[in-house]
Amino acid sequence: MTQTKSKIRSMVLISLAAAILCIFAPIAFPIAFSPVPITLGTFAIYICCAVLGAKKGALSVVIYIALGAIGLPVFSGFHGGFEKITGPTGGFIIGFLFCGFLTGLVADLFENKIYCYAIGMILGTILCYSFGTVWLMYQNHLNLLPALGAAVLPFLPGDAAKIVFATLIAYPVRHAVQKI
């Protein structure tokens, strides 16, 4: 493949991943006792970044965040704007970038070991939870335990299911994309 075709292929894949994030991430299910909704954003990030790898996957997340920051309704609940990033759930949005990079990095390093995809997603989720929890604590003047109760604990079962399904999807898709 020529260098030009390779660059075009990369741009198309990154753009496609950013579009997938913009489609899935706004889908949100509010929780009565938490300012943080359940979204499909992490599910899309797991898949896109495991398929594309650390650099391209993270770039797709940067594009997604930039589109949301300028006002496109791509954040949870079909919201957009910079105020969403600076609001109570903004730490999770920033955490998406680190989650995606780490997920992609582990997939890059261990691309033929399916269980490593899940490990990368778990580690990425821990990073995302860390950014989100610290920012929620700051925004809402919470201590650690109430913040964990609002922003982490209710999401563990759902995120575990997302990681299982994302691993089962990303592993074969990554190998199929590499063959194209």
C-alpha positions, 0 to 999 in steps of 0.5 A: 500500500502506498504511503498516500493510501495508508494515510487516507485509510487512517484518516477514514478509520479515525473519522469513522471511529469518531462518528461511531462515538458521536452516535453511541455516546449521547445515548444515556439513561439517567440514574435518580441518585447520581448526576452521572448517567449510564451511557454507551460512550465507554462501550464505543470507546472500548471498541474503537480504541481496541480496533484502531490502537492507542494513537488512532483511537485516542485521536478519534476520542479527541475529535469526539471531545472537540466536536462536543466542546464546540456545541454539537450534541454528542455528549450524554443526553444529546448535549454539547458545549464546553460547559458540559466539559467543565460541569460535574461529569466533565472529568469522565469526558476527559477520562474517555481520552485516557481510557481510550489510549490505554485500551488501544495501547494494550490491544497494540501490545497484545493484539493476539490475546483476547483476554488482554483486550478486556484487561486494557478496557478494565485499566482504561475504565479505572483511569476514566473513573479516577478522572471522573470521580476527582472532578465530581468531588471538586464540582459537588464538594463531595468526599471520596466515598459519596463520590464513589457511590454516585459515580463508580459503584452503580456503574460497575455491573454495566461496565463489566457487561460492556467490556465483555461485549466490546472485547468479543466485538473488537478482537475480530474486528481489529483483525479484519480491519488489519487485513483490509 
